[in-house]
């Protein structure tokens, strides 16, 4: 599970970074923390409404991309599971019972 979270996290970060790189020229650079705050996911006070909507759109598109990838992966897993044979995966419990001597 940790690997999946790190993969999806890196995909989300790369989508947000690529989307925000297109908006760098539109952000006011009067304060040094504006770009850093936007890069961390925050929306600074006093931004133009159009820029705020564009920032929210970048985040929405990043999550949309992530959900589509998750949907495709889950469909592939369902299709693979559909073709699995219906069989017992392990008979370990019966072997353990045979090896343990019964106390009589």
C-alpha positions, 0 to 999 in steps of 0.5 A: 500500500505504501508503494501505491500511495507514493506513486499516486502522490508523485503523479499528483505532485507532477500534475500540479507542478506542470499545471502551476508552471503555466501560471507563473507569469500570471501570479503577482511577484510582489511578495516572496511567499506568493509562489511558495504558498501556491506551490504548497496548495494554499491560495494567497489573499488578494489574488485576482478572482480569475487567477484563483479560479485557474489555480483551483482548475489546476488542482481539479485537473490534477485530481481528475487525472489521478482518479482516471488512472486509478479507474483504469488500474482497477478495471485491469485488476477486475479483468485479471481477477475474472480470468483466475481459476477458482481453486484453493490457494493454500493447503497449509492448514491441512498439512499443519494438522497432519504434522501435529501429533494428537494428544490422546 
